[in-house]
Amino acid sequence: MTGTTENLSVKILSTGGYVPGDPIDNTEIEKIVGPLPDDVLAGIQVETRHWMIDTVTGEHLTSNSRMAEAAGRQALERAGVGADEIDLLVVCTASPEYLLPNVATTVQHYLGLERCAAIEVRGACAGWVQALDIARRQLADGTARTALVIGSEAISPLMAPMFIGKDPFKVRMRERLTLYTFGDGAGAVLLRAEPAEAGHKDDFAFVNACMGGLRKPGMEIIGGGTDVSQAEQLRRKRLIDMKVDVPGTTTFGPRVFVEAIKDMSRRSGWSLSDLDALVLPEGNADYFAREYEDAGLSAADDEALKTGKIVENLAEVGATGSAAVPLALDAAWTSGRIQPGHKVVLLGIEASRYVYTGLSLTWHAPAPAPAPAA
């Protein structure tokens, strides 16, 4: 399909989600990596998470792109769309198997597609919303007709060196916080462009900014790149290391959220009270939400948030990076929390350099049919 002057309307047809293995609850993870203080555990609000590794050996039980494939196939199945109808595949991740080929082409291979446009976005929570907007724009201008947008994250392999083969009580407390917080998984959205009725105009609005250009990164994944020579990398304590600036993210993160909300409201014309759903993974976590007022959130917006606007599933899956927004969206749609006609904002907040992205839309997809009994 090539660019066209035809008036097109872009709609989300379905979502999909995948998390690997059985859930790991806090009692089980305590045996693996040691305990967290009760107040800290209550603050992060994660009750279960899913990891793609064997927690004893660190062996990989699946892969990033296989999780992406599974989420994508579920979205296709729910919409009754064949994989061969996809002409645009956009995949976001911060933990790909390889520097090259890009992860989208690997997922393309697994889906059995000889030819399609395949784009990788390197990012996490904020990156997936960027990926969605890239697809939405290409559908709107006629470049493509059917797009599958996937966020997939394999974080447990990066964390494995923190605890594999170690006495759980000797795992450092700051690393335990990371281990309790993060999970693996993938989420997907299927979009399609169709001829619009006369006078119709889609109501999408998009915002995107990096607020941490002059700040220390809130999160870093170091190793496997080209920052220093390979010889120097091999001398490091860990081949790949994941670092989180917990004080920085807890103090500056809420400011990013508040600015994102203000920017989204200006661009879309919708206030928080207008929304039916604000999909914001981690939005209800105490270490994040309790700082909103100090960060400049208005009393009216703060009250709107308290009325159940935020949609998230942090307690069930943990912080899942690129998969966070689509997994929360999938849970909300399949449960009936988001329904046709709802005004929805998808908001991604990323600690790496304090990036935010937001996309507002009116939801059209009817609730999916119940899965057949096993």
N, C-alpha and C positions, 0 to 999 in steps of 0.2 A: 504494500500500500504506500502511496506517495502523498505528499502534502496536497491539501485541497482547500478550496474556498468555501466548501459546503459547511453550513452551520451544524456543528456536532455537539452532542451532549455526552459527557463522560460520567459513568456511574460505576459504583462498586457493586459487583455481582455477588461476591461471597468472600469469606475469610477461611483460613485454615490455621491449625496450630499443631505443634508436636513438642513433647518433652521426653527425654530419654529415660528409660528404666523406671524403677519404682521410686516414689518420693522418699527422700532422706529427712526424717524429722529431727527436731533438736535433741531429743534423747539419744538418737543414733549418732548424730554428728559429734556430740560431746565425747562419745567413746573413741572417735577417730582423731579429733583435733584438740580435745580438752574443753573445759567449760568457759562460758562467758558470765560475767556478773549479771544478776537478774535484771538490774535496771538497764544495762546495756542491751541485753537480749530483748527486753520489752520495747526499747527504743527503736531497734531496727525492724521489728514487727515481722520478721521472716519466720514462718513456722515449719515450712518444708521447702526443699529445693530438689532439683534433678540434675545429676551429673552424668556425663557420657563416659566416665572412666570407672574402672574397677577401683574401689576405695582402698583396697589392700595392695594391689600391684601397680596401680596407675595405668594399666593396659586400656587402650581405647576400645570401647564396645560399639561405637559408631563414629561418625565424622561430622564435621560442620556441614558439608554439602549434602550428605545423606539426610541430615535433619531438615535442611532446607527443602530437599526434594519431597520429603514426607509431608511437610506443611503445605507445599505447593500442590501436591496431588490431592490433598484433602479439599483445598479450595476449589480445584477443578471439578472434583467429584460432586461437591455440594451444588455447584452451578450447572452441572450437566454439560460441561465444556470439555472437549478433547484437548490433550496436550498439543496436538498438531495445529490447533487454532491460535496458539500463542505466537505473536510476531515481535513481542518485546518482553525481555526478561531482565529485571533489575534486582540485584541482590546486594544487600548491605551487610557488612560484617567487620569486626575489628580483630577477628581471630581466624583468618583463612588457613587452609592447609598449606598453600604455596603462595609465594610472591607472584609467580606466574605459573600456569595460566590463571586468569582471573576466575574467581569462584563462580560467577554467573555462567561462564562457559562450561564449567564442570557440572553444574546443575542442569544446564542445557543437555549435556551428554547423558546424564542419568534419566532425563525425561524423554530421551530418544528423539531429540529434535536435530535434524541435520543442519537446518538453517533458521536463525532468528537473530534479531538484535540482542546483544548480551552486554549489560553494563554492570560493573561492580562499583559500589560506593563504599569507600573505606571510612567507617565511622561506627558509632554505637547508637544510643537512643535517638540522638538528634539526626544521625545519618539516615535512619530508615524513613523518617518523614521527608527528608530531602529526596530520597529515592522515590517515594510515592509521588512527590510533586514533579520530578523529572518524567515519570511515566505519564502522569496526568496531562502534562503540557504536550507531550508527543502524541497522545491520543487526541487531544483537543485540536491540534493543527493538522491532523490527518496523516502524520508520519507512520502511525501504527493504529491498529484497531483493537487488539486484545493484548493486555499486559498483565503479567504476573510479577508482583513486587514482594520480595521476601526479605525478612530480617532474620539472621541466624547467628548464634554465638556459641562457641565452644570455650568456655572460660575455665572449666575444671582442669584441663591439661596444663594451663598456665599456673594453676594453684597447687598442683600435685607436689612439686618439689618442696613446698612449705611443710608437708606433713608425712609423705610416704616414707616409711622406714624409720619414723621418729617416735619417741615417747610422746604421747598426746600432751602430757603435762609440761613438756619442754618446748612446745610450739609457742612462739612469741605472741603476746596478747594482741598486738596490732595486726598480726597475720590471722589470728583466730577471727577477728572482726571481719576481715575480708572473706574468710572461708565460710562463715555463717551467712554472709550477705548474698553471695553470687550463686547463680544457677545457669544451666545450659538450656537451650531450646531454640525453636524457630517458629515464626509466625508469618502468614502470607495473606495478601489481598489480591483478588482478581478484579480487574477493571476492563470495561469495554466502552468504546465510542459508537454511538448510534446517531443517525440523522435526528436533529432536534426539530420540534414543532416550531412553526413560524413565531418569532418574537421571543422564543425561549433563550435564556442565558443562564449558564451554570453559576452558582453562587460560591464557588471556591475562593478562598483567600489564603495567601501564604506569607509567612514571616520567617526570617532567618537572620541570625546575627551571632557573632562571637564576641563575648564580653571580656574575655580573658587574655587578649593579645599582649598585655604588658604584665600579666600575673604569672606566678609559678603554676605549672599544670596541676590540676586537681587529681589527675590519674595519668599514669604512664605505663606502657608496656615496652620494656627495653630488651633488645636482643633480637638477633635474626635479621637485622637490617644492615644499613651501611653507615651507622654513626661513627664507628671506629673499625680498624682492621679486624679481620677474622681472628688473627692471633691474639689480639687484645681481648676480643670477646670471649675466647676460650679460657682466658685467665680469670674471668669474672666468677663470682661464687655460684651464679646460676646462669645457664645459657640464655634463658628468657626470664625476666623478672617483672612482676606486676606490683606497682607502687601506687598507693592511694594516700592523698593528703587529707586525712579525716578532718582535722581542724579547719582547713581551708574550705572543704566542700560543705561543711555544716554551717559555716558563717557566710560564705559568698553564694552558695547554691540558691538559697531563698531569694536573694536579690535578682538572680538570673530568672527565676520563676516569675517574680512580680513584674519585671520588665517584659518578659515574654507575654504575660497576660495583657499588659497595657498595649503592647505593640499589636497583638492579635485583635484586641477590641477596636483599635484605631483602623486597622486594615479591613476588618470584616464588617464593622458597624454593629457587632453583637456585644452586649455586656455579658458578664458571667450569669446574671439573672435570666438572660434570654436563652441560655444553653439548656439542653436536656442532658448532655453528657460531656464532660471534660476528661478525655482519656489521658491520664497522667500517671504512669507507673511511678511508684514511690511517693506519690503525692500525699498520702495519708501517714507516712512514717513520721513519728514524733520528732526525730532529729532534723527533719526537713520542715514540716508544717508549722511547728511551734514558733518559727522565726519569721513567718509571713508578715505579721503586723509591723515588726521592727524594720522589715525590708521595704515598707511603704505601701502595703496592700491596704486599700480603702476599707472602711468599716462595712460598706455595702457589699463589696466583693468578698470580704471575709465571712460575712453572714451568708452569702450565696454558696460559698464553698461548704459551709456547715450543713447545708440542706441536701447533701448527697449528690452533688454535681460530679464529684471526682469518681472516675471509673479506674480501678486498678486491681491487680491480683498479686501484689507483692508477697503477701503471706503464703500463697500457695506455691509460687515458682521462684521467689527471690528476685534479685536484680539480674536481668538477662540481657543487658546491653541492646544490641540491634534488634533482638526479638521482643523487647519489653513492650513497646507500643502495640505491635500487631498481636502479640499474645493476649494482652489486656483487651484489645478490641475484639478478638475472637471470642474470648470468654463472655464479654458483654453482649455480643450479637447472638451467640448460641443460647444464652440464658434468657433472652428476651429483654434484657436491660436496655438495649438500643433497638428501636423499632422504626419502621418507615415514617418519614415526616419529622423525625427528631433532628434538632440542630446539634451538631457534634463538632468538637474541636479535638484534634489529635496534637498533643504537645510533647515534644522530646526535649529533655534537658540532659546535656552531656558534660561531665566534669573534666574531661581531658583538657580543654581550653575554655570551658564554660560557654559552650555553644547551645543556642536554643533554636528550635524550629517548630513551627505550628502550621496546621492546615485546618481550615474550617470548611464544613460541607453540610448539606442536608442529606440525611440517610434515605436510601431508596430500597435496599434489598429486604425482601420479606424474610421472616424467620426461617431457618433451614428446616427441612423435614427431619423428624427424629431418625437416628441411626437404627437400622434393622437389628432386632435382637440376635445375640450370638447363638 
